[in-house]
């Protein structure tokens, strides 16, 4: 399976501990394509429909549902957790995500 950066996949996140996002849910792949082609783990950010407008959450409309990409819950998962590809996000959302990740982790 070819896994591409900024695609959304249904991913099984269980078992989870404490405040980690859990269950099988849509998640955004944020690891770069070269990494996705060459190692068995994928860096993802889970998506949720229940959230508030936090600085680390990106509001998105995907398949007629309004939700958030939880950049404060970034994690690495084995590619065997991926269930199926659901789609991708817009270029505008990608730009927003990059800016937030840069602010969170670089600046």
C-alpha positions as CSV (number, residue, x, y, z in Angstrom):
1,X,0.0,0.0,0.0
2,X,1.4,3.4,-1.0
3,X,0.9,5.9,1.9
4,X,1.1,9.5,1.0
5,X,1.7,12.6,3.2
6,X,-1.5,14.5,3.9
7,X,-3.8,11.6,3.1
8,X,-6.4,10.6,5.6
9,X,-6.6,7.0,6.7
10,X,-8.9,5.1,9.0
11,X,-6.5,3.9,11.7
12,X,-7.0,1.7,14.7
13,X,-5.5,3.6,17.7
14,X,-6.3,1.1,20.4
15,X,-5.0,0.3,22.9
16,X,-4.7,3.8,24.2
17,X,-3.7,5.0,27.7
18,X,-5.0,8.0,29.6
19,X,-5.8,11.0,27.5
20,X,-4.5,9.6,24.2
21,X,-7.0,9.6,21.4
22,X,-8.5,6.1,21.1
23,X,-10.6,3.8,18.9
24,X,-10.5,3.4,15.1
25,X,-10.8,6.9,13.6
26,X,-9.7,9.0,10.7
27,X,-6.1,10.3,11.0
28,X,-3.9,12.5,8.9
29,X,-0.6,11.2,7.7
30,X,2.1,13.8,8.4
31,X,5.3,11.8,7.8
32,X,7.0,12.6,4.5
33,X,6.6,10.3,1.5
34,X,10.2,9.1,1.5
35,X,9.8,8.0,5.2
36,X,6.4,6.3,4.3
37,X,8.1,4.3,1.5
38,X,11.1,3.1,3.5
39,X,10.1,2.4,7.1
40,X,7.3,0.5,8.8
41,X,6.0,3.3,10.9
42,X,3.9,6.3,10.0
43,X,3.6,9.6,11.8
44,X,-0.1,10.6,12.1
45,X,-2.3,13.2,13.7
46,X,-5.7,11.9,14.8
47,X,-9.0,13.6,13.8
48,X,-11.9,14.2,16.1
49,X,-15.4,15.7,15.8
50,X,-15.5,16.6,19.5
51,X,-13.1,19.4,20.3
52,X,-12.8,23.1,20.9
53,X,-10.9,25.7,19.0
54,X,-7.4,25.1,20.5
55,X,-4.3,26.6,18.9
56,X,-3.0,23.1,18.2
57,X,-6.2,21.9,16.5
58,X,-6.9,22.5,12.8
59,X,-10.6,22.8,11.9
60,X,-11.5,20.8,8.8
61,X,-14.5,19.8,6.9
62,X,-14.1,16.2,5.6
63,X,-16.8,14.2,4.0
64,X,-19.5,16.7,5.1
65,X,-18.4,16.5,8.8
66,X,-16.8,19.3,10.7
67,X,-13.9,18.2,12.9
68,X,-10.4,18.9,14.0
69,X,-7.0,17.5,13.3
70,X,-5.4,17.1,16.7
71,X,-1.7,18.2,16.2
72,X,-1.2,18.0,20.0
73,X,-1.8,14.2,19.7
74,X,0.8,13.5,17.0
75,X,2.0,9.9,17.3
76,X,3.8,7.2,15.4
77,X,2.0,4.0,14.5
78,X,2.9,0.8,12.7
79,X,1.5,0.7,9.2
80,X,-0.4,-2.4,10.1
81,X,-2.8,-0.2,12.1
82,X,-4.0,1.5,8.8
83,X,-7.4,0.1,7.8
84,X,-8.2,2.1,4.6
85,X,-7.6,5.3,2.8
86,X,-10.4,7.8,3.1
87,X,-9.2,10.8,1.1
88,X,-7.0,13.9,1.5
89,X,-7.1,17.5,2.7
90,X,-7.0,20.8,0.8
91,X,-3.8,22.8,0.1
92,X,-5.1,25.6,2.3
93,X,-5.3,23.1,5.3
94,X,-1.8,21.8,4.5
95,X,-0.4,25.3,4.7
96,X,-2.2,25.8,8.1
97,X,-0.9,22.5,9.5
98,X,2.7,23.2,8.4
99,X,2.6,26.6,10.2
100,X,1.2,25.2,13.4
101,X,3.7,22.3,13.5
102,X,6.5,24.8,12.8
103,X,5.3,27.0,15.7
104,X,4.9,24.0,18.0
105,X,8.2,22.2,17.3
106,X,10.6,24.6,15.6
107,X,10.2,28.2,16.7
